[in-house]
Amino acid sequence: MNGAGAAGDGQVMMGAMTSSAPGRADVSAPRPVLSIRDAALGYGDRLLWSGLTLDVPAGEFVAILGPNGSGKTSLLRAVLGTQPLTSGSIEILGEPVRRGHRSVGYVPQQHLADRGTPLRARDFLALGIDGDRFGLPLPSADRRRRVDAMLDTVHARAFARTRIGSLSGGEQQRLRIGQALIGDSRLLLCDEPLISLDLNQQRAVSDLIDASRRDQGRAVLMITHDVNPVLDMVDRVVYLANGQALVGSVDDVFTSEVLSDLYRTPVEVVRARGRIIVVGLPDHAHEGHEHAPHHDGTEH
Ligand SMILES: Nc1ncnc2c1ncn2[C@@H]1O[C@H](COP(=O)(O)OP(=O)(O)OP(=O)(O)O)[C@@H](O)[C@H]1O
């Protein structure tokens, strides 16, 4: 990509996505839920990525893609306020990020609950309402109603009283999404929520996330190693690789030209039967791929 923004028709930007004309403030534009400005992130001397500028309005679904170790989870941590940026800024609803922001719902990377975990499914959901406050949660009709409604939303009524440790990976994941959605969050952050789920469960979980942005107008930032399961939902992607951050639509970013430029080696993007397949990624782009045979739409 030779450092600067445009590739192909010029719509892919190195991290930039503001739509208003330069120098002209658009007073009618609603305040973005998430606003990242000229951000860079690294650990010590190691820079993971830089030049990321991104405004995410209410209801937008943004997928974060890139090879292992490119800094996707670190980006989510920065938005959560648990990892400082090396430079730049992040605001949520116009306020600087801070840990524990009530407007942010978070679905962490999946790891199965210990089988002995005594928490029942409905109590696990309820933690999303008041789990961050001190003291025992107060039982209330309103609280119960919200939990019941969310049990329906995530199709978990049948196992409401089951200990979460004995539920399947997909059932646990639906509860995690429910816990993140049950509060009043405006921004939903999901770290590989589809991993290790079968196709039906992937669909169920991604539909829940999609519905939350369509029905409640949440902005969604979702890390996924494969763009295909969410192709029909995603508005834009952030693609982190080689220290860079690309932002654009799927069609803008997933072209042979753009990805070859990003990886600095010839890469071919093939579309077959509605899927995106990336062929010829450099070896280092696969490092550490212990939990998935392919990433960001790749098949090998
Ligand atoms: N607190 C930390 N201190 C130092 N290095 C870190 C820290 N956290 C992460 N890293 C390193 O930064 C790199 C990026 O990690 P991160 O988890 O953000 O990548 P990722 O793109 O989410 O990777 P994956 O796809 O494998 O989950 C990795 O090499 C990781 O080892």
The ligand as an SDF file (V2000), in Angstrom:
LIG
                    3D

 31 33  0  0  0  0  0  0  0  0999 V2000
    0.8560   -7.3170   27.9490 N   0  0  0  0  0  0  0  0  0  0  0  0
    1.6750   -7.6620   26.9410 C   0  0  0  0  0  0  0  0  0  0  0  0
    3.0000   -7.4180   27.0300 N   0  0  0  0  0  0  0  0  0  0  0  0
    3.8280   -7.7350   26.0160 C   0  0  0  0  0  0  0  0  0  0  0  0
    3.4260   -8.3190   24.8700 N   0  0  0  0  0  0  0  0  0  0  0  0
    2.1190   -8.5880   24.7280 C   0  0  0  0  0  0  0  0  0  0  0  0
    1.1800   -8.2760   25.7580 C   0  0  0  0  0  0  0  0  0  0  0  0
   -0.0510   -8.6480   25.3360 N   0  0  0  0  0  0  0  0  0  0  0  0
    0.1080   -9.1770   24.1010 C   0  0  0  0  0  0  0  0  0  0  0  0
    1.4110   -9.1380   23.7430 N   0  0  0  0  0  0  0  0  0  0  0  0
    1.9640   -9.5970   22.4650 C   0  0  0  0  0  0  0  0  0  0  0  0
    1.4810   -8.7360   21.4480 O   0  0  0  0  0  0  0  0  0  0  0  0
    1.1840   -9.4780   20.2730 C   0  0  0  0  0  0  0  0  0  0  0  0
   -0.2460   -9.2090   19.8690 C   0  0  0  0  0  0  0  0  0  0  0  0
   -1.1050   -9.8630   20.7970 O   0  0  0  0  0  0  0  0  0  0  0  0
   -2.6860   -9.8460   20.6090 P   0  0  0  0  0  0  0  0  0  0  0  0
   -3.2280  -10.8490   21.5500 O   0  0  0  0  0  0  0  0  0  0  0  0
   -3.1740   -8.4630   20.6680 O   0  0  0  0  0  0  0  0  0  0  0  0
   -2.7720  -10.3730   19.1020 O   0  0  0  0  0  0  0  0  0  0  0  0
   -3.9820  -10.9920   18.3200 P   0  0  0  0  0  0  0  0  0  0  0  0
   -3.9670  -10.3980   16.9530 O   0  0  0  0  0  0  0  0  0  0  0  0
   -5.2380  -10.8610   19.0880 O   0  0  0  0  0  0  0  0  0  0  0  0
   -3.5410  -12.5110   18.2510 O   0  0  0  0  0  0  0  0  0  0  0  0
   -4.3890  -13.8810   18.1540 P   0  0  0  0  0  0  0  0  0  0  0  0
   -5.0540  -13.8660   16.8000 O   0  0  0  0  0  0  0  0  0  0  0  0
   -3.3330  -14.9290   18.2380 O   0  0  0  0  0  0  0  0  0  0  0  0
   -5.3570  -13.9290   19.2990 O   0  0  0  0  0  0  0  0  0  0  0  0
    1.4740  -10.9290   20.5930 C   0  0  0  0  0  0  0  0  0  0  0  0
    2.7410  -11.2510   20.0710 O   0  0  0  0  0  0  0  0  0  0  0  0
    1.4650  -10.9740   22.0930 C   0  0  0  0  0  0  0  0  0  0  0  0
    2.3370  -11.9670   22.5590 O   0  0  0  0  0  0  0  0  0  0  0  0
  1  2  1  0
  2  3  1  0
  2  7  2  0
  3  4  2  0
  4  5  1  0
  5  6  2  0
  6  7  1  0
  6 10  1  0
  7  8  1  0
  8  9  2  0
  9 10  1  0
 10 11  1  0
 11 12  1  0
 11 30  1  0
 12 13  1  0
 13 14  1  0
 13 28  1  0
 14 15  1  0
 15 16  1  0
 16 17  2  0
 16 18  1  0
 16 19  1  0
 19 20  1  0
 20 21  2  0
 20 22  1  0
 20 23  1  0
 23 24  1  0
 24 25  2  0
 24 26  1  0
 24 27  1  0
 28 29  1  0
 28 30  1  0
 30 31  1  0
M  END
$$$$
